[in-house]
Every structure is written in C-alpha cells, then in structure tokens.
C-alpha cells in the first residue's frame, strides 16, 4: 500500500535550462507529476532560472542596475520557466504561476498543482521551495540539480569530491553557511533554504534529473542515487 504524501519539488535551473530550455526535461517533469497525482499525492513545484537568468542578470549588470533589479530580472525568468512547466502539465496545474507561497498552498488544497518561480528580491528559488514545503506541511522536499546530490566539495571543480549519501539538516546548514546569496547564485542549496529545512524538520532529497521519472517509486521506498537529508529530530 502506497502512503499518500505531500511533496514539494524544486526544479533547479541547471536541469530546466542549463544554457537553453530543456523541453525533454520539462516533459519528463509533467509525466511524473501526472503519475504522482494519479497515485493521490499532493504536488507543489518551484522552478529555477538557470543559464537564461544568469545571462540576463549579466547583461543588466553591464547596464549598472541595482542588486534588487537584478533579482527581479531573475524572478521573471523563473516565472517564465514555471509557465512552461504549467503548459506541459496541462489541466491539473493552476494556469498561472502564483507569486506568493500562501497562494500556492491554497491552490494545492484545491487539488491543483501550483507551479511557481521566485517571489521577491533577496530570495532564491531554493528558499522559496523550502518556504513552500513548510507552509504546505509537505512530508518531503525534493531538489533536482545537475550534480545530483550534496558533495564534500564542488564536483565540477574538484575531481576528489565525494557524494554524501546521508546527512543531517544540521550538517547541511554547516556545509552551506559560508555561501553568499547574490543575484544568479549557483549552488545546490543556499544557506537560507538550509536553515529553513533544519527549522522545519522536513525530510529532503537532493537528486539528479535522471531520477525525476523514478520519483513515484522512490516515494514507495526505492533506492536513489542522490543525498538524503534527515531532520535532526530523527
């Protein structure tokens, strides 16, 4: 018997649009969301900005705009990605990306799938996903990224980096405490999101895009290749 859970998904910009929009990934997300909903799970989704967001932010920096305006540009791109995911999911998704976490929760309670991007300057979509998982009382928060887990170092820079299979939320906070939030930040989980995960005691998974289609069976207890973050209270 499959337990019904509420799960918040954070689709990193690195998998949605590393350089340009990955339509195949979006289709896979949509299929997985449909499978999860058919199994009576509640699903909430947050989308990142990826390469396109960083390109626009870089261009805006050359124009000398403020950090707040840079954040707003990034938010616009994340919401555009959210709209593309909504179009792929179809009727079971709310037709417009909510701009506030509280609105997204109300949508989920009506048995629709909310798909949202960023909310306000100074907050990454990692933090938005953690806030959404907290506000919706999700049993599980899942981050999908291009590196597929939390490592001892940046695996793109250090060939000796090792993937951490299991860690506590306290260890997560300590690992990302020194990361500086800034427009277009590229990190697995930002420090604000890590602190929210610890405070809310939400079980969290960090996995690669190849695990998207396996999420239904992972919810049933199947193994995965990413990192499991266990609340300290456990």
N, C-alpha and C positions, 0 to 999 in steps of 0.2 A: 504493500500500500504506500503510495506517494503522499507525503505530507505537503499540504498547500502552504507556500511561503510567500512573503512579500519581498521582492528583490529589487534593489536599485542598481542599475548598470551605468558605469561611466565609460563611455567610448572615447578613448584618447584620440586627440587629433592626429597622433602619429600613425594610427591604423585607419582612420577615416580619410585622411588627406596628408600623407607624408610630404608629397610635393603637389599632387593634384588629387582631386576627388577619386576615391576608390569605389566605383559603383558595385563591384563584386562583393566587397566587404559590407556595403550597405544592404545589399540583397540578402546576404547571409544573416545579418542582424535581424532583418524583417522576418525571415523564415523562423529564426529562433524565437523571436517574440511571439509569433503566432503559435508555435509549439507550446511555449510556456503558458500562454493564455488558454490554450485548449486543455491543458492539464490543471486549470483553475488557479494558477499562480498569479499574483498581482505583480505587474512590471512597471517600473518607472525608469526613465532613461535621461542621461545627460550627455551632451556631445561636446567635444573639444574643438579647437580651432586649427591645430596642425600647421603645416607649411604655409598655406594661404594666409593665415592670420599673421604669422611671423613676417611674411613678405609685405603685407600692408602696413604692419607696425614699423618695419624697417623704412619703408617709403615715407611714412608720416614723421618718423624721427628726423629724416633728412629735411623735412619742412619745418622742423623746430617746434613741434606741438608739445603740449604738456603731457605728463605721465597719465593723467586722468583721461585725456583724449585718446591716448594710445590704448588704454584699457577699453574704452568704448568701441574703438575700431575692432579690437579682438573679440569683444562680445558680439558685435554684429556678425562676424564670420561664424562664430559658434552657433548662433541662431539660424544662420543660413544652412549650416550642416544639419541642424535639428529639423529644419523644414524638409530637407531632402530625405532624412530618415522617416519622417512622418509620411511623405508621399509613398515611400517603399512599403511601409507597414499597411497603409490603407485605412479602411473604415474603423478598425478597432482603436486607432490612435486619435487623440484630440487633434483637430485640423490645424490649429495654430500653436506654436511654441509658447508655453506660459513664461512669463517674465519674472514670476515670484515663486518661491518654494511653496508657500501656503496655497497658491492657486493650483500648483501641480498635485499637491496632496488631495485637494478636493476633487480633481479630475480622476485620480486613481480610485477614490472612494465611490465614484460613479461607474466603476468598472471599465474605464477608458485608459489607454496608455498615454501618459504625458511624456513628451519628448522636449526637453528644454536645453538651452545653451547657458551662457553666462547670465548673471543677474545685475551686478553693479561693479563699478571700478574698485580695484583692490582685492577682488576675489577671483581665484582661478576656478575652472570648472571642477577640479578635484574637490575644492572646498564646497562648491555648490552640491556636488554629489553626496558628500558627507553630511551636509545640512539636510538634504532631501531624504536621505536614508534615516536620519534622526527624526525629522518631523513626521515622516510617514510610518515610523516604527517598523522599518524593514528588518527582517531577520538576517538578511545578507546584503552586503555591499560588494560589488564586483568591478574591479578596474581592468580594462583591457588595454594593453600597451604593446608597443613594438618590441620591447625587450622581454616581455613575458614573465616577469617576476621581480622580486627585490633582490639585489645582489650586494656583495660585500664591497663592491666598487662599481663605477660605471663600466659595464661590459663593452661599450663601444670604444673606450679609451684604455682599458686595462684587460689584457688577454688572460690575466690570472684571476679575474673576478669570478667569484663563485655564487651560484644562485642559492638563496636561503629558502629552504622548503617550508619551514615553520618558524614563526617568531611571535612575540607578544606585542600588543599595541604599545606598551611602554618602550620596547626596543625599537619599534617603528618611529616613535617620536624622537628618540635619541639619535637615530640614524639620519633623519632629515632636519634636525633642529637648526643646522647651520645654513640651510638653503635659503637664499634671499629671494623673496617674492618680487617679481618685476614683470612688466608687460611682455607677453610672449614667452614666459618661463617654460623651460622644457625639463621636466622632472617626472619621475614615476608617480610620486605622491608629494604634494607640497606640505610644508610644516603645519599650516593651519588645518588642512584636511587630516593630517596625522593626529593632531591634538583632539579634533572633533571625534575621530574614530576611537581614541582612547577614552575620552569622556563619556561617549555614548555606549561603549561596550558592545559594538556591533562586530560580529564576525565578518572578516573581509578577505577577499581573494584578489590576487594580482596575477593576471594570466595573459598569454599572448593571443593574438587574433585567431590563431588556428583552433583555439578552444571554444570559440563562440558557438559553433554548431553542436558542441558536446555539452553545453551548459545544462540542458534538460537532464542528461544522465549524471552529470556532476551533482546536481541537486538531489539525485536519488542515491548519492553516496559513492559514485565512481571516482577513481583517482584522477588527478590533473597534474599538469607539468609546471604549474606556477608556484606562488607563495601563499600560504595560509597564515593570516594574522589573527591570533587568538586574543580575545579580550582578557585583560589582566585578571579579572574576577574568576576566570575559569582556570 
